[in-house]
Amino acid sequence: MRLLDLVKHKWSTNVQTVCNEERIAQLRCFFGVHQVKATLDSGEDLSGSFTLSRTGDREIGVLLRQD
């Protein structure tokens, strides 16, 4: 398997999920830096980012801001 295939497909995380009543969404992802994008029911787009490290917290809050 070529490196590009590993980075773009096998090692990448691309998830679609829905928040619960407390505005919490759960997902599993690889360690590293992640970009988050969300669309509200109103159509408004929000985005944010977080870093998941091997030695850090496993539960992370992400502040999403308007694009």
N, C-alpha and C positions, 0 to 999 in steps of 0.2 A: 504494500500500500504506500503510495507516495505521501510525502509530508503535507502537501496541500490538501489532500483528501482527509488526512487525519485532523488537521486544524479546522477545516470548513465543515466536516460532517461528523466524524467519530468523536472528536473532543469538544464540539460546540454544544451549547444548550439553546434550544429554541422552543419555548413553551408558551402556550396560550392557556390562561386560567381565569377564573372569576373570583372576585372578593366576596367574603361572607358579610354578614350584617355589621361586624366590627371593622370592616374595611381591611381585612387580612386575607392575603393569598399565600398559599403554601406551595413550594416547589422544591425540586432537587436540582442541584447544578454542580458543576466542577469548581474547584478552587480557581480563583483569579478575579479579574475585574469584569463586572457585568453591567450592561446598560438595560434599563427597564423603560418600557413604553406602555402607557395605558390610555384607553379611550373611555370617557364617561358616557353614560346613557345620553347625555345632552350633545355628544359629538365632540366635546372638548378633549384635546390631546394633552397628556402629561408625560413627563419623563424624569428620570433620575438614574443614579448609578450606585453601586456598592462593590466592595471587595470582600471576597470570601477566602480566608487564609486557613491553612492547616492548623495553626495554633490559636486562632481567634474564636469568637462566638459562633455558634451554629444557628442562632436565631438573630436575624438582623432586621432592623427597621429601615425603610427607605422613604425619604421625603421626596414626593413627586411634585414637580413644578410645571406651570403652563409652558408649552412650547412657544 
